Amino acid sequence: MANKLTLSVLAALLLLGACKSNTEQGNASAKSSATMEEAKGQPEEAEITAAPRVPAPIGNRAPKKLIVKLLTTEIQGEIADKKKYTFWTFNNIVPGSFIRVREGDEVELHLRNDANSVLPHNIDLHAVNGPGGGAEASSAVAGQEAVFTFKAMNPGLYVYHCAAPPVPMHIGNGMYGLILVEPAGGLKPVDKEYYIMQGEFYTKARTDSVLEFDNDKAVAEHPDYVLFNGKKGSLLGANMIEAKVGETVRLFVGNGGPNLISSFHVIGEIFDNVYQEGGSAVTHNVQTTIVPAGGSAIVEFKVDVPGEYVLVDHALSRAFNKGAIGKLKVTGEKDPKIFKKGGFDK
């Protein structure tokens, strides 16, 4: 046990480091950066959208034994336009906490279902080699905790989600997140990293201001909302992600589904590197990348010109009519040799 590092301690260390270099993000950033720390109970109503920050890179360290604690909750929060919705979550946020481990790490996962939950919940991690991705081993009724252990054998970016029946309903209510298994030696350093996850919401009105899940729409695959990080406008305005001219940005992009394929695109940028489907194959100079339901991608690009760059699902009715839209704000000096308004200088 002496060599077992509890991730709540790791989260605190990572969070201190993140606060030193990213103080402008404040408490909202800490909420999703402290990915290894168990959420503290079920709030009556919450800001459920996960901040796009991620924990610090693993770097070049040896494999370790780690403990990850997750809490499943059923909480009400705003989904769009002052409409409330009862989300089902991991650690009170959608998507759930970003988990960052290393190839070869042994992970002891604790999943506790909040005492106020109505239904059983569990977790299927696509990074797990084992029955159900851990779903059966982690099944827990309200107030119960389940534990299982797995070895992170395959590097890549993987989706996790609840797999309790009915599975599409649990995912459709927001029960998904990402786990990154870094390769030995770590990923190549970049200047900024962000966490973005798309999901669909199928709703009907319970009252004028409260929505609930609509199973008929889910079966028909007709969502009312297609959102990044669980809320309309979650990456707009004061919540835009940021970078400076000359910096390299890495986006960890996931698609919880439960049904639709995402065509992820950043308007005005070209992806220098795309780790296809979150795996080891890398392609270059990509305009739009496919992220399947229950899948992921890692995209990297250098920003050369200041301005606001729009992030979309390029199935554009989802972006402009259903909410799958965000922005990257880039600050710094202009470079007219790369981009400018007007024609050639005479």
N, C-alpha and C positions, 0 to 999 in steps of 0.2 A: 504493500500500500504506500510505502514511502515514495515510490517513483510515480505514483498516480497523481496527476495534476487535475484538480477540480476546475471545471471551466468557469465557474462563478468567479474564482480568483483571476483566471486568465482574462475574463471579460473586463474586470476592473482595471487590470493593467493596460489592456488595449484601449479602453475608454479614456484613461488618463492621457495616453499618447495621442488619441484622436482629438481630444479637447485642446491639446497644446497647438496642433497644426490646423484645426478646423473649428476654431471657437465660434465662428459665425453661424455654425449649424445649431448650436445650443442643445437644449434638451431633446428636441425632436430627433436630432442625429443620434444622440445617445440611445434612444429607444430601440433602434434597430442595430446599432453597432454593438451593443452589449448582447451579442447573439448567444453567448454561452450561459447566460444567467436566466434563471427561472423567473417568469412573470409573477408579480405579487398579487394573486387573487383576482377576482372578477369585479371590475368597476361597474356601477349601475349604467353609465353611459360613457363612451370613450371616443377619443380620436384614434380610429383604428388604422389609418393609413400608415404603412411602414415608411420611415425615412429611408432615402436611397443610399445612405452610408453603409459601409461594410467594415468588418474587423480588419485589423492590420494584416499584411501578408505573413504567411508562415515562415518564409525564408529558408535558409539552408540549415535545418536542424534534423536531428535523428528522430525516428518514430517514437511516440509516447503513448501512454495510457491516459485517456481523457474521459471525463464525465460530462455528458450533455443533459440538461434538464429542460423539458418543455411542459407547458401547461396548456390544456385545451379548454376553451371557454366559449360560451354563447352569449354575446354581448351586443347591445344596440349602439349604433353609431350612424353618422351621416354618410350616405352613399352619393348623393347628388342633389343640388338645388334645394337644400334644407329638408330633403326627404330622409327619413330614418329607415334603417334596415337592421334586422338581427343577423349579425355576422357570426359564423363559427370560425374560431381562430386557433392558431398556435401562438401562445404568449401575447394574446390580446391585440395582435396586429395582422394585417393582410398586406402582402404575403407574410408568412411566419418568419421568425428570426433566421437570418442568414448564418448558416453553420459552416465554419471553415476549419478543415483538418488537413492532414498530410497523408500521402500514400504510405501505407504501412502502420498508421496509427490504429490502436485498439480503442474502440469507443464503447463506453457503457452508457446506454441511453435510458433515461428515466422519463416516462410519460405519465403525467398526473392529470386526470380529468377533474375539472373543478366541481366542487360539491353542488353548485347550482345548475350544472348541466342537466338537460332533459334526456339526452341520448348518450349511448356509449360512443367513444371515439378511440382511434388508434393512429398509427403512422406507418406508411409504406414509403421507405426511402429507396429510390432507384439506385443509390450507391451501394446497397446491401446485396451481398451474395448469400441468399438464404430464403426460405419459404415466405412468400408474400412480402418480401422486403422488410420483414419485421412486423407485419400487420397483425397476425394472430398473436404473436408473442407480446405485443404492446396493447392489446385491447383492454380497455378499462371503462367500467361504469362510473357514474358520478361519485366523486369522493375517493376513488381508487387510484393507486399508482401501479404501473407495470414497468418492468425493467428487462432489457435484453442487451446482449453484447455482440458487436460485430467488428470485423477488421476491414478497414478501408483499403481495398486491394487495387482498385482501378482509378487512376487519376482522371479527372473530368469534372464537369459541372452538371449536377443531377437535381432533378425535381424530387421533392417529397410531398406527400399529401395524405389525407385521411382516407382509409379504405374500408371504413365501416359501412354496412348497407343502410340505405341505398347510396352507393358510392357517388353517383353524379350529383346528388343533393348535397352531400358533405363538401365536395369540391366546389360546387356551384355557390355555396355559402361562404367560401373564402378559405378553406382549409388546405393551403398549399404553401410551399416555400422552396428554397434552394439550399443545397449542400455542395460546397466546393471541396473536392479532394485534390489538393495541390500535388504536382509531381515531386519526386525527390529533387532537392535543390531549389524548389520553388518556381514560381512564374517569373518571367522577365519583368523587372521593375518598370512601372509607369508612374505618371504624375497624379492621376486621379482615377479612382475606381468607384463605380456606382452599381446599385442593385435595383433592377426594374423587372417587374413581373406582371404579365397580362392575365386577365381572367374575365370570364363572362358572368353576367348576373341576369337571371330570369325572374321577373317580378310581377306582382299584382298588388293592387291597393288593398290594405287592410283598413286604413282610415285615410283621410285626406293627406296626412303627413307621414304615414307609416306604410312601408312596403313589406311584402313577404315573398318567399320563394314560390314560383309558379312551375309546378312539375310538367304541365302540358307544354308550356313554352320550351322547357328544357328538352323534352323528348323531341319536339319539333325543331330544335336547334335555332330558335328565334329569340335571341337575347334582347333585352331593353338597353342594357349597358355592356360595353366592352371597355374595361378600365385598366389603367396602369396603377399598381399599388393600391387597389381597393377603393378608390374614390375619384370621382370626377374632379379634375383640376389638381390632382395630387402632385403633379410635376410642373405646375404653372405658377406665374406670379412670384410670390416670395418663396415658393417651393421649387423653383427651377434649379436644376443641377448647374454647376459652374466650372469653368476652366479659364486659363489664360492662354493667349496666343503663344504658340510654340510648345504647349504641353501635349502629352499623349494621354488620351482618355481610354479607359477600359470599362465597358459595360457588361455586367453579368445579366443576361436577359433570359427570363423564363416565361413559360406559358402554362399556367395551371389548367387552362381549358374551362370546363370539361370537354368541350366539343370542337372548337374552331382552331384552325391553323392560323398563326400570325405571320404576316409579311413585314418584318421589322425593318424600318428605314429611318435615317436621319436626313432630313431635307437640307441639302447644301453640303453634305459630307460624303466621302467615300470611305468605306471600311478598309484600312490597310491590311488588317488581318481578321479573319473570321475562323474561330474554332467551331467547325461544323457540328451542329447538334450537341455542342458542349464537349466533344471528344478531342482526340489528338490530331485529327486531320485539319490542316490549316490552309485556307485559300486566301487569295490576295485581291485587292482592288475590286471589292464587291459593293454593289449599289444597294441591294435589298437582300436580306437573308430570311429563309424560312425557319420558323420555330414551331415545331409541331405541338399539338396538345400533349401535355405531359413531357415536354422536351425543353431544350435550352440552346443557347448559343453564347459564345464570348466574342465580342467585337471590340476592336482596337482601332483608333485613328488619331492622327495628330491634327490639332486645330491651328489653322494658319491665318485666319481672318476674323476680326471681332464681329460680334453680332449675335442674334438669337437664332438658334437652329432648332427646327421643329422635329420632335420624335413622334413617329406615327406607326400604326399598323397600316400598311399601304393598301389594304382593302379599305379605301378612304371613307366610305360611309360610316365605318366603325370609328374612324378618327374624328370626323367633323360632325357626326350626328349621334354617336353613342359613347364618346368619351375617351377613346384610345389615342390620346395626344398629350405631349409634354414638351418641355423646352430645355435646351442647353444654352446657357448664357456665357458667351466668350468675351472677355475683356482684353484690351491691349492695343498695340499700335497697328494701324492699317498698313497694308502692303499693296500698293497699286499695281505692282508687277504680277500679283496673283489675282486680285479682283478689284475692280473699281466701276463706278457708274460712268457712262460716256464712252466715246470712241478713242482711237489712237491719238496721242499727243502730236500736234503738228509743229 
